[in-house]
């Protein structure tokens, strides 16, 4: 039978060949026995190729139907591939990072600023938030919901929106993705996210609903949305998600830290608190508002309360609250406001901010070396967790950067905000020279070295400041990748210019909180000329390697310099007044320096001469002046000066020397929150340019200030008293 099988095979082959030869050959097909030629292909729906016949390259013509073979196996079912989704025209995937200012633990705080700031200036946002809070300030609740410990230092791990994250080494970021464009309301979307390491994640939902997920940091995630609408062909949108996490540090002195603007201002009592002046003849006691809730003795002749631990602990418990009490670092500082604004206006980045600026810092004692803590009051724990000595900011920055590089070795500083140099020439001594008028106090504080001089400041500007600045450049350069253009140096705003020109005049307007105070216009005019013609130009030369300042490598040693806000401050010095100032200021801060009761009998019960209560003062109400006066400083912060030399420490709570030191070292002649917002607005264009972020449309940024938003409902939960990470009872999640 084998030969018969072979014969059958041969016969079938001959018949097949004959049948094939008898069939007509369509154009483009190849006749048997001919050499192979090129195969033409044509996409469906396209016109014929030139010279072609307009038919597919391979065409199958069926022959006569044959009777089915009952013994043949059943044919396999034909597999028809599903059509690929068409690209979604007019629709794309939009995504943003949620709670992308990573210092904030609670997304509510970020959204509040996003609503107030987006498309507007930081100054306009600050004024809106001030109106929302009736001048009490937006930071009073936010300060207890930060990724910092009680002393204001960034924490290793932070509970953000209910999820434990590494603050310096984020493993991932929470994002929200949604379809943007015109989508049928009945459309269903199947979302798929794939990063190449983990298994793809999928979810199906209505296309109008956003999708929230966490995407791994440092590598792209591919997002696909397949759009299905009944009766229509499927469509697909695709994008890549890659979060850029910017590491931004803030360094410098009291102007950088936000001094004068406590996150939660002190609450003053309606009753008077007695202070004893230094020496002099006649009555040497006076009364000013005390701290609300203080149960200690308020009279100067008390036998108790003279520096006892109990009294001081009680006093400290009632003080103002700061993001960092040892440094008087505030959320209102321009550095934080600028970093926050970058996060608000760039939805596909995250900002990890390292706040290190500290009141009282010089380049040598503050940036390179440590410095004494300004105030020992770290929330509910008081001084228990407050360091008495603050490490140098550069050492702190080195440590934080090393920790940030544990998981991401290539991570570096993207930007540094810097303001420093005023304390290097003893600017606070110049302030004291202007505002301390009484001869007794001038003698005391001149001997103690509190009062400075223009001559000494000029000498420091010409000698020690350039040397220290050169060291600072060398120390910062390797931290920012070898080019100091990533250091944005923001200069000071002039604090003492009158709206009509020149320096503020002689008077006690805003400076009668202490009997020894009063502005001397002559001394101020001389200091003002030195600041404008000497100090400000020298700072610019040092930062930019110009004006005779020699830098080893000018191309990489120049910092990015910002001083565009100085013109604005000319109309908002400490003596600026307006009919639109808060009613308390207009009614209670007398321009002739008679704001307080002169009689001890009256002062003990009603220290203010006006009908208002001291607690009616609004630290963050909008004002014509962007510089704190001594009165402002007392009513907002009432700082007890613990960061001064032991010889200058007040003997007890009633020692009036601390009133002088509180003004000189605790916020007077420092920018208000509005002043800091204006500085942030000036710094932002430079920061965007360095980071290669888009500049906003100026026509949008320049919109007029809208009407104030309605005030939020009062909080129903108690506000924690510490600024560190909250425990189970203090955490709020969404």
C-alpha positions in Angstrom: 0.0 0.0 0.0 3.0 2.3 0.4 3.5 2.6 -3.4 -0.2 3.3 -3.8 0.0 6.2 -1.2 2.9 7.7 -3.1 1.0 7.4 -6.4 -2.0 9.2 -4.8 0.2 12.0 -3.5 1.7 12.5 -7.0 -1.7 12.6 -8.7 -3.0 15.2 -6.2 0.0 17.4 -6.7 -0.4 17.3 -10.5 -4.1 18.1 -10.2 -3.4 21.0 -7.9 -0.8 22.4 -10.3 -3.2 22.2 -13.2 -5.9 23.9 -11.3 -3.6 26.7 -10.2 -2.4 27.2 -13.8 -6.0 27.4 -15.0 -7.0 30.2 -12.6 -6.5 33.8 -13.7 -3.7 35.7 -12.0 -4.7 39.1 -10.6 -2.4 42.0 -11.0 0.3 42.0 -8.5 0.2 38.3 -7.9 3.0 36.0 -9.0 2.6 33.1 -11.4 4.0 29.7 -10.5 7.6 29.2 -11.6 8.4 32.9 -11.7 11.1 34.4 -9.5 9.8 36.2 -6.4 9.1 39.9 -6.7 8.4 42.7 -4.2 5.2 42.5 -2.1 3.2 45.7 -2.1 1.3 46.7 1.0 -1.4 49.3 1.4 -3.0 50.7 4.5 -6.8 50.4 4.7 -8.6 53.4 3.3 -5.5 54.8 1.6 -5.3 55.5 -2.2 -3.4 53.0 -4.4 0.3 53.3 -4.6 1.7 54.8 -7.8 1.8 52.2 -10.5 -0.2 49.7 -8.5 -3.6 48.3 -9.2 -5.3 49.5 -5.9 -5.9 46.0 -4.5 -4.2 44.3 -1.5 -0.9 42.6 -2.0 -2.3 39.1 -1.3 -5.7 38.2 -2.6 -7.3 34.7 -2.0 -9.9 33.5 -4.5 -11.8 30.5 -3.4 -12.3 27.5 -5.8 -15.4 25.3 -6.3 -16.9 24.3 -3.1 -15.8 20.8 -2.1 -17.9 18.2 -0.2 -17.0 18.2 3.4 -14.8 15.3 4.6 -16.7 13.7 7.5 -13.4 12.2 8.8 -11.5 15.5 8.8 -11.0 17.3 12.2 -13.1 20.4 12.8 -11.6 23.6 11.7 -10.2 25.9 14.4 -12.4 28.9 15.1 -11.1 32.1 13.4 -9.5 34.6 15.9 -10.4 38.1 15.0 -8.2 40.6 16.9 -10.0 43.4 18.7 -9.5 46.7 16.9 -6.9 49.0 18.6 -8.3 52.1 20.3 -8.1 55.2 18.2 -6.1 58.1 19.6 -8.4 60.3 21.6 -8.7 63.6 19.7 -9.4 66.7 21.8 -8.8 64.7 25.0 -5.7 64.3 27.1 -4.6 63.2 30.5 -3.9 65.9 33.0 -2.3 65.2 36.3 -1.0 67.1 39.4 0.8 66.3 42.6 -1.4 66.5 45.6 -0.3 68.5 48.7 2.9 69.3 46.8 4.4 71.7 49.4 5.8 68.8 51.5 6.4 70.8 54.7 2.6 70.9 55.1 1.2 67.7 56.7 -2.4 68.5 55.9 -3.6 69.1 52.4 -6.2 71.6 53.7 -3.4 74.0 54.4 -1.9 73.7 50.9 -5.3 74.1 49.2 -6.0 77.2 51.2 -2.9 78.8 49.7 -3.6 77.4 46.2 -7.0 79.0 46.2 -5.6 82.4 47.4 -2.4 82.4 45.4 -2.9 80.8 42.0 -2.7 83.3 39.2 -2.0 86.2 41.6 0.9 87.7 43.6 1.9 86.5 47.0 1.1 89.9 48.3 -2.5 89.8 47.0 -2.8 86.3 48.5 -1.5 87.5 51.9 -4.0 90.4 51.9 -6.9 88.0 51.0 -5.9 85.5 53.8 -5.6 88.4 56.2 -9.1 89.5 55.4 -10.4 85.9 55.8 -8.9 85.6 59.3 -9.9 89.2 60.4 -6.2 90.0 60.7 -5.5 87.2 63.1 -3.3 85.4 60.5 -3.6 82.1 58.6 -0.5 80.5 60.2 -1.9 80.1 63.7 -3.4 76.6 62.9 -0.9 75.6 60.2 2.1 75.9 62.5 1.0 72.8 64.4 0.7 70.7 61.2 4.2 70.8 59.8 6.9 68.2 59.1 9.1 69.7 61.8 9.8 68.9 65.4 9.0 71.2 68.4 12.1 73.2 67.7 11.3 73.7 64.1 13.8 71.2 62.6 12.7 69.0 59.7 11.7 65.5 60.8 13.0 62.2 59.4 9.5 60.8 59.0 6.3 62.7 58.7 2.7 61.6 58.7 1.2 63.5 55.7 -2.5 63.1 55.0 -2.5 59.8 56.9 0.5 58.3 55.2 4.0 58.0 56.8 6.5 59.5 54.4 10.3 60.1 54.6 10.5 63.9 54.4 14.0 63.9 52.9 13.8 60.6 50.9 10.3 60.3 49.5 9.6 56.9 47.9 6.6 58.1 46.0 4.2 61.0 45.6 0.5 61.2 45.6 -1.0 62.4 42.4 -4.4 63.0 40.8 -5.0 62.1 37.2 -8.1 63.1 35.2 -9.2 63.4 31.6 -9.2 67.0 30.2 -11.3 67.9 27.2 -14.7 67.1 25.9 -15.8 63.6 27.0 -19.2 62.0 26.7 -20.9 61.9 30.1 -21.7 58.3 29.6 -18.1 57.4 28.9 -16.3 54.8 31.1 -12.5 54.9 31.5 -10.3 52.0 32.2 -7.1 53.5 33.6 -3.8 51.6 33.6 -0.6 52.8 35.3 2.7 51.0 34.8 6.2 52.0 36.1 8.2 48.9 34.8 8.9 47.6 38.3 5.7 46.7 40.0 2.6 45.1 38.4 0.4 47.4 36.3 -2.5 48.9 38.3 -5.9 49.3 36.7 -9.1 50.9 37.6 -12.4 51.5 35.8 -14.5 54.5 36.6 -16.6 57.2 35.0 -14.3 59.3 32.8 -15.4 62.5 34.6 -14.0 61.2 37.9 -10.4 61.8 38.9 -8.1 58.9 39.8 -5.7 59.2 42.8 -2.7 57.0 43.3 0.9 57.1 44.4 3.7 57.1 41.8 7.2 56.0 42.4 9.7 58.8 42.8 12.6 59.1 40.3 11.2 57.1 37.4 8.4 57.6 34.9 4.9 56.0 35.2 3.0 55.4 32.0 -0.7 56.3 32.3 -3.2 55.0 29.8 -6.9 55.8 29.8 -9.1 53.7 27.5 -12.4 55.5 26.8 -15.5 53.5 26.1 -18.7 55.0 24.9 -21.7 52.7 23.9 -22.0 52.7 20.1 -18.6 54.4 19.4 -15.2 53.1 18.6 -12.9 52.9 21.7 -10.4 55.7 22.1 -7.1 55.9 24.1 -5.2 58.7 25.9 -1.7 58.2 27.1 0.9 60.3 29.0 4.0 60.0 31.1 4.0 60.9 34.8 7.3 61.9 36.3 7.3 64.1 39.5 10.2 66.6 39.9 10.8 67.0 43.6 12.7 70.2 44.2 15.0 70.5 47.2 15.1 74.1 48.3 16.9 75.5 51.4 16.4 78.8 53.2 19.4 80.4 54.9 20.2 83.7 56.6 19.3 86.0 59.4 16.1 87.6 60.9 14.9 89.0 57.6 15.2 85.5 56.1 13.5 83.9 59.1 10.5 86.1 59.3 11.3 87.8 62.7 8.5 90.0 64.0 5.7 87.8 62.6 4.9 85.0 65.1 2.8 82.2 63.6 0.4 82.5 66.5 0.7 86.0 68.0 0.7 86.6 71.8 -2.6 87.3 73.4 -2.5 90.4 75.6 -4.4 91.0 78.8 -6.7 94.0 79.3 -5.0 94.6 82.6 -1.6 96.3 83.1 1.7 94.7 83.9 4.3 96.7 85.8 7.8 97.4 84.6 10.7 99.1 86.4 12.9 101.5 84.4 16.6 101.8 84.9 17.7 104.5 87.3 16.7 108.1 86.8 14.8 110.4 89.1 11.1 110.5 89.7 8.7 107.7 89.1 10.4 104.7 87.4 7.5 102.4 87.0 5.0 102.1 84.1 2.3 99.7 83.1 1.7 98.0 79.7 -0.6 95.2 78.7 0.5 91.8 80.2 0.0 88.3 78.8 -3.5 87.0 79.0 -3.9 84.2 81.6 -0.7 85.0 83.6 -1.4 84.1 87.2 1.7 85.5 88.6 2.2 88.9 90.3 1.7 91.9 88.0 2.9 94.5 90.4 6.5 95.7 90.6 6.7 95.7 94.4 5.8 92.0 94.7 8.1 89.9 96.9 7.6 87.0 94.5 8.0 86.4 90.8 11.5 87.8 90.5 12.8 85.3 88.1 11.5 82.1 89.8 11.3 79.1 87.6 7.6 78.8 88.2 6.9 82.4 87.1 9.1 82.2 84.0 7.6 78.8 83.0 4.1 80.3 83.3 5.2 83.4 81.3 6.8 81.3 78.6 3.7 79.1 78.2 1.7 82.2 77.3 4.1 83.5 74.7 3.7 83.7 71.0 4.2 80.6 69.0 6.8 80.2 66.2 7.6 77.5 63.6 11.0 77.7 65.4 11.1 79.5 68.7 14.9 79.2 69.1 15.3 81.0 65.7 12.1 83.1 65.6 11.4 81.4 62.3 8.0 82.0 60.9 5.7 80.7 58.1 5.3 84.3 57.0 9.0 84.6 56.0 9.7 85.4 52.4 11.7 82.3 51.8 8.9 79.9 52.8 6.3 82.0 50.9 8.4 81.9 47.7 8.9 78.2 47.9 5.2 77.7 48.6 4.3 79.8 45.6 6.5 77.7 43.4 4.6 74.6 44.5 1.2 76.3 44.0 1.9 77.5 40.4 3.6 74.3 39.1 1.2 71.4 39.6 3.6 68.7 38.4 6.4 69.3 40.9 6.8 68.8 44.6 8.8 71.1 46.9 10.8 69.8 49.8 11.7 72.9 51.8 14.5 73.1 54.4 13.9 76.1 56.6 17.2 77.0 58.4 17.3 80.8 58.7 17.7 82.1 62.2 17.2 85.5 63.9 20.5 87.0 65.0 22.7 85.0 62.5 25.9 86.4 61.2 28.0 84.6 58.6 30.5 83.5 61.2 28.1 83.0 64.1 25.0 81.5 62.6 25.9 80.1 59.2 29.4 78.6 60.0 29.2 78.5 63.7 26.3 78.1 66.2 24.4 80.8 68.0 22.3 81.2 71.1 18.6 80.4 70.9 16.5 83.5 70.6 13.7 82.2 72.9 13.3 79.0 74.8 9.7 78.2 74.2 8.9 75.2 72.1 5.2 74.8 72.3 3.5 73.0 75.2 6.8 71.4 76.2 8.2 74.9 77.0 11.9 74.8 77.3 12.2 71.1 77.8 12.7 70.4 74.1 14.2 73.7 73.1 17.9 73.8 72.4 19.8 76.6 74.0 22.3 76.6 71.2 21.4 76.4 67.5 24.0 74.6 65.3 25.4 76.5 62.3 23.1 76.5 59.3 25.7 75.1 56.9 26.4 72.2 59.2 22.6 71.5 59.4 22.4 71.8 55.6 25.3 69.3 55.1 23.5 66.8 57.4 20.1 67.2 55.8 21.6 66.8 52.3 23.5 63.7 53.3 20.3 62.2 54.6 18.5 63.1 51.4 21.1 61.3 49.3 20.8 58.0 51.1 18.1 56.7 48.7 18.8 59.1 45.9 22.6 59.6 45.7 22.3 62.0 42.8 20.0 64.3 44.6 21.3 67.8 45.2 20.1 71.2 46.2 18.1 72.8 43.4 17.9 76.3 45.0 19.0 78.2 48.1 17.4 81.4 49.3 19.8 83.6 51.2 19.7 86.9 53.1 22.6 87.7 55.4 25.0 90.5 56.2 23.0 93.0 58.3 24.1 91.5 61.7 27.7 91.4 60.4 27.7 95.2 60.5 25.6 95.3 63.7 22.5 96.7 62.1 20.5 96.0 65.3 23.0 98.4 67.0 22.1 101.1 64.5 18.4 100.4 65.3 19.1 100.9 69.0 20.9 104.1 68.2 17.8 105.5 66.5 15.0 104.4 68.8 16.6 104.6 72.4 16.2 108.3 73.4 16.2 108.5 77.2 19.6 109.3 78.6 19.6 106.7 81.3 18.9 103.9 79.0 21.3 105.2 76.3 24.1 105.2 78.9 23.3 101.7 80.0 23.0 100.1 76.6 25.9 102.0 75.1 28.2 100.5 77.8 26.7 97.1 77.2 27.4 97.3 73.5 23.8 97.4 72.4 24.0 100.8 70.7 26.1 100.9 67.6 27.5 103.6 65.3 27.7 104.3 61.6 31.5 104.4 61.9 31.7 100.9 63.3 29.2 99.6 60.8 31.2 101.1 57.9 34.4 99.6 59.2 32.8 96.1 59.4 31.4 96.5 55.9 34.9 97.2 54.5 36.8 94.5 56.4 35.1 91.6 58.1 32.0 91.4 55.8 34.0 90.8 52.6 36.2 88.2 54.2 33.2 86.3 55.6 31.3 86.5 52.4 34.2 85.0 50.5 34.2 82.1 52.9 30.5 81.7 52.5 30.8 81.5 48.7 33.4 78.8 48.9 31.3 76.8 51.4 28.0 77.1 49.4 29.5 76.3 46.0 29.9 72.5 46.3 26.5 72.3 47.9 24.8 73.6 44.7 26.7 71.7 42.1 29.5 74.1 41.5 27.6 77.2 40.4 26.4 79.9 42.7 23.7 81.0 40.4 21.5 78.6 42.3 21.8 80.8 45.3 19.2 83.5 45.1 20.4 86.3 47.3 17.5 88.6 48.3 18.5 92.0 49.5 16.9 94.0 52.3 14.1 96.4 52.0 14.8 99.9 53.4 12.8 100.0 56.6 12.8 103.8 57.3 11.8 105.7 54.3 8.9 108.2 54.4 6.2 108.0 51.7 7.0 111.6 50.7 10.7 111.0 50.4 13.7 110.9 52.8 13.9 109.2 56.1 11.1 109.0 58.6 10.9 112.1 60.9 11.5 112.6 64.6 8.7 111.4 66.8 7.2 108.7 69.1 4.5 107.6 66.7 4.6 103.8 67.0 7.4 103.8 69.5 5.8 104.8 72.8 5.4 101.3 74.2 8.6 102.0 76.3 9.1 105.4 77.9 12.7 105.4 76.7 11.8 105.1 73.0 11.5 107.8 70.4 12.8 108.1 66.8 15.6 110.6 66.4 15.2 111.9 62.8 18.7 113.3 62.6 20.4 110.1 63.5 18.0 108.1 61.4 18.8 110.3 58.3 22.5 109.6 58.7 22.0 105.9 59.0 19.6 105.9 56.1 22.2 107.5 53.8 24.7 104.9 54.9 22.3 102.0 54.2 21.3 103.4 50.7 24.7 104.5 49.5 27.0 102.1 51.2 25.5 98.9 52.6 23.1 98.0 49.9 25.6 98.6 47.0 28.2 96.6 48.9 25.9 93.6 49.4 25.2 93.6 45.6 28.8 93.8 44.8 29.7 90.9 47.1 26.9 88.7 45.8 27.6 89.4 42.1 31.4 89.8 42.0 31.1 93.4 40.8 32.0 96.8 42.1 35.6 95.9 42.7 34.9 92.6 44.4 37.3 90.0 43.1 36.1 86.4 42.7 38.3 83.5 41.7 35.8 82.2 39.1 33.3 85.0 38.4 31.2 82.9 36.0 30.4 80.4 38.7 30.9 82.5 41.8 28.1 85.0 41.0 24.9 84.6 43.0 21.5 85.4 41.5 20.7 88.8 43.1 17.3 90.2 43.8 16.5 93.8 44.9 13.4 94.6 42.9 11.3 95.1 46.0 13.4 98.0 47.4 11.4 100.5 45.4 8.2 99.3 46.8 9.4 99.6 50.4 10.1 103.3 49.8 6.3 103.9 50.3 5.9 101.5 53.1 8.4 102.4 55.8 7.6 102.2 59.5 6.2 105.8 59.5 3.7 105.1 56.6 0.1 105.7 57.7 -3.2 105.5 55.8 -6.9 106.2 56.5 -7.4 102.5 55.6 -5.2 101.3 58.5 -6.9 99.0 61.0 -9.2 100.9 63.4 -7.1 99.8 66.4 -4.0 101.4 65.0 -5.8 104.7 64.2 -7.6 104.9 67.5 -5.1 103.5 69.9 -1.6 104.2 68.6 -1.4 108.0 69.1 0.8 109.8 66.6 2.0 112.1 69.4 3.2 109.2 71.5 0.5 109.3 74.2 -1.0 105.8 73.5 -0.7 104.6 77.1 -2.0 105.7 80.5 0.6 107.8 82.3 -0.8 107.2 85.8 0.2 103.9 87.5 -3.2 103.8 89.1 -4.9 104.0 85.7 -2.3 101.8 83.9 -2.8 98.9 86.4 -6.4 98.4 85.3 -6.5 100.0 81.8 -3.1 100.5 80.2 -4.4 101.8 76.9 -5.9 105.3 76.7 -8.3 104.3 73.9 -11.6 102.4 74.5 -10.3 99.2 72.7 -8.9 96.2 74.4 -5.2 95.3 73.8 -6.4 91.9 72.4 -8.1 93.8 69.6 -4.8 94.5 67.9 -4.6 92.5 64.7 -1.0 91.5 63.8 -1.8 90.6 60.3 -4.4 93.2 59.2 -3.3 95.0 56.0 -1.5 98.3 56.7 0.3 101.1 54.9 3.5 100.2 56.8 5.3 97.1 55.9 7.8 97.5 58.7 7.0 96.7 62.4 7.2 99.5 64.9 8.2 98.9 68.5 4.5 99.0 69.4 3.7 96.4 66.7 6.5 94.2 68.0 5.3 94.3 71.5 1.6 93.7 70.6 2.4 90.8 68.2 5.3 89.0 69.9 6.2 90.5 73.3 9.5 88.6 73.1 11.3 87.9 76.3 15.0 88.1 75.2 16.7 84.9 76.2 19.3 84.9 73.4 21.3 87.8 74.7 24.5 87.9 76.8 24.2 87.0 80.5 25.1 90.5 81.5 22.0 91.8 79.6 19.6 89.2 80.9 16.7 90.9 82.7 16.8 90.4 86.5 13.1 89.4 86.5 9.9 89.7 84.5 9.3 93.3 85.7 12.8 94.5 84.7 12.1 97.1 81.9 15.4 96.5 80.2 13.8 93.5 78.5 11.3 95.8 77.0 14.2 97.6 75.2 15.8 94.4 74.2 12.5 92.9 73.1 12.1 95.8 70.6 15.8 95.8 69.4 16.1 92.0 69.1 12.4 90.9 68.8 10.9 92.3 65.7 10.9 96.1 65.6 12.2 97.5 62.2 11.5 94.1 60.5 9.1 93.5 57.6 5.5 92.6 58.3 3.8 89.7 56.6 2.9 92.0 53.7 6.5 93.1 53.4 7.7 89.5 53.3 5.0 88.7 50.6 6.4 91.6 48.5 9.9 90.2 48.9 8.7 86.7 47.9 7.1 88.3 44.7 10.5 89.9 43.9 12.4 86.6 44.5 10.0 84.4 42.4 11.1 85.5 38.8 14.7 84.8 39.7 13.9 81.4 41.3 11.8 80.4 38.2 14.6 81.3 35.9 17.2 79.3 37.9 14.9 76.3 38.0 13.8 76.7 34.4 10.2 76.9 35.4 7.7 78.9 33.4 7.1 82.5 34.2 3.4 83.3 34.7 1.4 85.5 32.4 1.8 89.0 33.8 -1.7 90.0 32.7 -3.0 87.3 35.1 -0.6 88.1 37.9 -1.5 91.8 37.8 -5.2 91.2 38.4 -6.8 93.6 40.9 -7.3 92.2 44.4 -10.7 90.5 44.5 -13.2 90.9 47.3 -12.3 89.1 50.5 -13.5 85.5 50.8 -15.9 84.7 53.6 -14.3 83.7 56.8 -14.1 79.9 57.4 -16.3 78.4 60.1 -14.7 78.3 63.5 -12.7 75.1 64.2 -14.6 72.5 66.2 -11.5 70.6 67.3 -8.9 72.0 69.7 -5.6 73.2 68.2 -2.6 71.2 69.4 0.0 73.3 71.3 3.2 71.9 69.7 4.6 72.3 66.3 6.0 68.8 66.1 4.5 65.7 64.5 1.2 64.9 66.2 0.4 61.7 67.8 -2.8 59.7 67.3 -4.8 62.4 69.0 -3.5 65.3 67.0 -3.5 63.9 63.5 -6.2 65.0 61.0 -6.5 63.1 57.8 -8.7 63.3 54.7 
